């Protein structure tokens, strides 16, 4: 299981986001990526952060399933503001929130 966090650029997600959302066999065609060293899952080039996880379980939560995972590897670029999706709006995280954890 791989999670890639996109960079905020002041506009809607571009080619990489659109390509990954397609329901196709060649989902990553035309998108720059490399395999993770742990699982071989794709790590997209230019992402703010990524997690390489093993699924450890799932829990039914209404009409969704909550997936539980163990993080085997992770990396982040603290100099880049992440792209947030909240209430159907793409935006940047405010600097006051994006600072280091206490």
SULFENSUL-V376303 format. One line per field, one symbol per residue. burial: b if it has 9 or more other C-alpha atoms within 8 Angstrom, else e. Layout:
# SULFENSUL-V376303
burial=???
This chain:
# SULFENSUL-V376303
burial=ebebbbbbeeeeeeebebbeeeeeeebbeebebebbeeeebbbbeebbbbbbbbbeeeeeeeeebebbbebbebeeeeeebbbbeeeeebbbbeeeeeeeee
